[in-house]
Amino acid sequence: MSFTPAGGRGRSAAARRRAHVHAQRRDTDDFLRRWSMLMIVSFSTAEACGQHFGVTKQTGCNWREGTHRPCGDAVDFAMQTLPRYADVMWGQ
């Protein structure tokens, strides 16, 4: 077992800062707002949303209220089945 200084993998504090300077931050809050809007314009109720995706009414409610994000399979299904997907999610 090797000794690793505090900072992991032998990096100094300056090296750790440099390693992350080019990382791009995803805007997950923006996705959440757009997903919520897509659910609102696509479904009249949370129950209809849940039925379409095969999830619970509560999950549909959470998506419409913008408190939770979906998994990748739900996003893929939305891309395939919701006609307003490109308009709302990509602004096209």
VEXPAPA-793633 format. One record per residue (C-alpha): x, z, y; residue number from 1; residue in one letter. Coordinates in steps of 0.001 Angstrom, whole numbers, plus 524288, in hexadecimal, padded with zeros to 5 digits. Layout:
BEGIN
+-------+-------+-------+------+------+
:  east :    up : north : resi : resn :
+-------+-------+-------+------+------+
:     X :     Z :     Y :  NUM :    A :
...
+-------+-------+-------+------+------+
//
This chain:
BEGIN
+-------+-------+-------+------+------+
:  east :    up : north : resi : resn :
+-------+-------+-------+------+------+
: 80000 : 80000 : 80000 :    1 :    M :
: 8059E : 7FC4B : 80D13 :    2 :    S :
: 804C8 : 803C4 : 819B4 :    3 :    F :
: 7FC58 : 7FD4F : 82421 :    4 :    T :
: 7FD88 : 8029C : 831E9 :    5 :    P :
: 7F157 : 80600 : 839A9 :    6 :    A :
: 7EC71 : 7F8AD : 83E00 :    7 :    G :
: 7ECD3 : 7F2A3 : 830A6 :    8 :    G :
: 7F5C3 : 7E86D : 82AD3 :    9 :    R :
: 800FD : 7ECFC : 83342 :   10 :    G :
: 7FB7F : 7E7BD : 84003 :   11 :    R :
: 7FEED : 7EDF0 : 84CCB :   12 :    S :
: 7F446 : 7F07F : 856DD :   13 :    A :
: 7F885 : 7E484 : 85EA1 :   14 :    A :
: 7F81E : 7DBE1 : 85290 :   15 :    A :
: 7EA6E : 7E08B : 84F3B :   16 :    R :
: 7E5AA : 7DCBC : 85CCE :   17 :    R :
: 7EBE0 : 7CF45 : 85BD8 :   18 :    R :
: 7E5D9 : 7CCD6 : 84E8C :   19 :    A :
: 7D80E : 7CDD3 : 85405 :   20 :    H :
: 7D9A1 : 7C795 : 86154 :   21 :    V :
: 7D49A : 7BA4E : 85CB7 :   22 :    H :
: 7C95A : 7BF29 : 8547B :   23 :    A :
: 7BC4B : 7BA13 : 8594F :   24 :    Q :
: 7B102 : 7C374 : 859B4 :   25 :    R :
: 7A41A : 7BEA9 : 8546E :   26 :    R :
: 7984D : 7C15E : 85CDB :   27 :    D :
: 78FC0 : 7C7BA : 85291 :   28 :    T :
: 7862C : 7CCD8 : 85CBA :   29 :    D :
: 7839C : 7BEF8 : 8615D :   30 :    D :
: 780CA : 7BAA7 : 85365 :   31 :    F :
: 7778F : 7C627 : 851BA :   32 :    L :
: 77000 : 7C27D : 85E16 :   33 :    R :
: 76EED : 7B43C : 859E8 :   34 :    R :
: 76ACF : 7B7E3 : 84C01 :   35 :    W :
: 76063 : 7C100 : 8516E :   36 :    S :
: 75B37 : 7B632 : 85A41 :   37 :    M :
: 75AFE : 7ACB7 : 84EC7 :   38 :    L :
: 752CD : 7B63B : 846D3 :   39 :    M :
: 7496F : 7B84F : 85236 :   40 :    I :
: 74741 : 7A9CD : 854CC :   41 :    V :
: 74656 : 7A66D : 84650 :   42 :    S :
: 73D43 : 7B10C : 8414E :   43 :    F :
: 73148 : 7B767 : 84733 :   44 :    S :
: 73364 : 7C441 : 84004 :   45 :    T :
: 73E42 : 7CBF0 : 83991 :   46 :    A :
: 736D2 : 7CAE3 : 82CCA :   47 :    E :
: 736D2 : 7BBF0 : 82D7A :   48 :    A :
: 7456D : 7BC55 : 8303C :   49 :    C :
: 747C4 : 7C53D : 82495 :   50 :    G :
: 73FA2 : 7BCC0 : 81B90 :   51 :    Q :
: 746D1 : 7B062 : 81F92 :   52 :    H :
: 7541E : 7B64F : 81C8B :   53 :    F :
: 74FF4 : 7BE98 : 810E6 :   54 :    G :
: 7536A : 7CB55 : 817AE :   55 :    V :
: 74B67 : 7D728 : 81B4D :   56 :    T :
: 7425D : 7D7CC : 82700 :   57 :    K :
: 74B96 : 7E208 : 82CBB :   58 :    Q :
: 7570F : 7D8AA : 82BE0 :   59 :    T :
: 74EE9 : 7CE43 : 832A1 :   60 :    G :
: 74B93 : 7D83D : 83D14 :   61 :    C :
: 759E7 : 7DBEC : 83EC3 :   62 :    N :
: 75DAD : 7CD9F : 8403C :   63 :    W :
: 752F5 : 7CB26 : 84A43 :   64 :    R :
: 756A5 : 7D751 : 851F6 :   65 :    E :
: 7650E : 7D3C3 : 85183 :   66 :    G :
: 769A9 : 7E047 : 84B24 :   67 :    T :
: 76FAA : 7DA24 : 83EE5 :   68 :    H :
: 7768A : 7CD6F : 83B5A :   69 :    R :
: 773D3 : 7C56F : 82F1E :   70 :    P :
: 77CF2 : 7C24A : 823DD :   71 :    C :
: 782C7 : 7B4C3 : 82295 :   72 :    G :
: 778D4 : 7B023 : 81888 :   73 :    D :
: 76DA7 : 7B2FF : 821F9 :   74 :    A :
: 77494 : 7AB78 : 82CCD :   75 :    V :
: 776AC : 79FF9 : 8239B :   76 :    D :
: 76858 : 7A04A : 81F95 :   77 :    F :
: 76440 : 7A0BB : 82DE3 :   78 :    A :
: 76CB9 : 794D8 : 830EA :   79 :    M :
: 765F9 : 78D5B : 82606 :   80 :    Q :
: 757ED : 79186 : 82896 :   81 :    T :
: 755D8 : 794D8 : 836ED :   82 :    L :
: 7540E : 78902 : 83FB9 :   83 :    P :
: 757D1 : 7907D : 84C22 :   84 :    R :
: 764AB : 7959B : 8468A :   85 :    Y :
: 76D9D : 78C35 : 84DDE :   86 :    A :
: 7661C : 78DE5 : 85A99 :   87 :    D :
: 766D6 : 79CA0 : 85AA9 :   88 :    V :
: 773B4 : 79F63 : 853E2 :   89 :    M :
: 77BF5 : 7943D : 85953 :   90 :    W :
: 77457 : 79070 : 86590 :   91 :    G :
: 77299 : 78263 : 860EA :   92 :    Q :
+-------+-------+-------+------+------+
//
